[in-house]
């Protein structure tokens, strides 16, 4: 971001009555004014003006941000705190002044190209090729679906095959780089990006489909913004399924369905309607909205290094989101992000079935014609 523009945005934020803090998930988690959008802006503003350097506590506050951009929705002058935080984190990484707890994720991605420390050779173990002569599409699974949420990856491949696509995966897929971009390790993220672009651009496919919104944002925005070009369009699975609404099955799931908007898919990329249209079709219109939805949706608590550095507070946020689903009487909490699904399903979700979009669509095939689950 241009320094003069950043300074002006920070000046506006510093003089604001900071109403955005009431919507900030980290304000909920810490019950403090310190980890709020206004406080983070003020810290960077003071550093730019030479009135206060970023000390250890200030750096901690900057890394207590989910970069979810909820504050931007409520900000009249449109101060992009998430972008300012990310730029500052990048500078802190370059200066070797970031929280050392992030060394683990950086090292694991450098060694095995995933943030879980799993062997790279096991990345595609979930995939069983299917013969299909339809339109060729390459599925970029992302790390979480490949290593932690195999049901999402398997459901996606099965759905694509059912819809007539010839599905392939990359034999040497690396982390998309999103965890690195968001935490300030931009140069390392670009190493992952350049490798993925080289491999993807050699694929015999017409489109690249992703299930992870973090991957979607990285491939469709972070890559081109940093000079890494993909030769084929990138599409999120919700957009692809929306194309095939007439082919999807309607089933009786035995309860209401609610949708959790992932931050990267919604606020960061503007995709709100496709997953809802798919859910309305397969459930026969039994979709109910949580009080906080679309651009006002609450983050799950799992983004931008939060769970790695501050697991207890991340879980407080995830648990609050699960309760919001309960409050509207939903039996199914559906998201369209493996990262969100992983967090929400782990947060005392008794009485709720937490699924990702491809998983519930595949369930509708098994339940059709209408029978209860």
Number of C-alpha atoms within 10 A of each C-alpha: 9 6 9 9 11 20 16 13 19 25 16 17 24 20 10 14 9 17 13 18 22 13 19 21 28 27 21 18 19 16 11 11 16 20 24 28 32 24 19 26 26 19 22 24 22 16 14 16 10 9 9 14 15 17 11 11 10 18 20 16 19 27 25 25 27 26 27 25 24 26 26 18 15 17 17 10 11 13 25 22 26 23 15 20 24 22 17 18 23 22 16 18 17 14 9 10 15 22 15 9 12 17 11 14 20 19 14 16 24 18 14 17 24 27 21 15 16 17 13 16 10 10 23 18 10 16 15 10 13 13 9 14 11 13 14 18 20 23 23 27 29 25 24 23 23 22 22 15 17 19 17 27 27 19 19 26 25 20 21 22 19 14 14 13 20 20 24 20 20 17 10 14 22 25 25 32 30 25 23 24 21 24 30 26 23 24 15 15 25 21 15 21 25 19 16 23 19 14 15 22 13 10 18 11 18 14 18 24 25 25 26 27 26 25 27 25 20 22 27 18 15 21 21 13 11 11 10 18 17 20 14 15 11 20 17 21 25 24 17 16 22 19 11 11 16 10 12 20 21 21 22 18 22 14 14 18 25 25 26 30 27 30 28 23 22 20 20 18 15 12 21 19 13 18 24 23 17 26 25 17 21 24 22 14 15 17 20 16 17 22 13 16 15 21 20 18 21 25 27 28 30 24 25 23 24 21 17 15 17 15 13 13 21 25 22 18 24 26 20 20 24 23 15 20 25 19 11 15 15 23 18 22 26 28 23 25 28 29 24 27 24 19 21 27 18 14 17 13 17 11 10 19 14 25 25 25 28 28 20 22 25 20 18 22 16 14 17 15 12 17 12 11 12
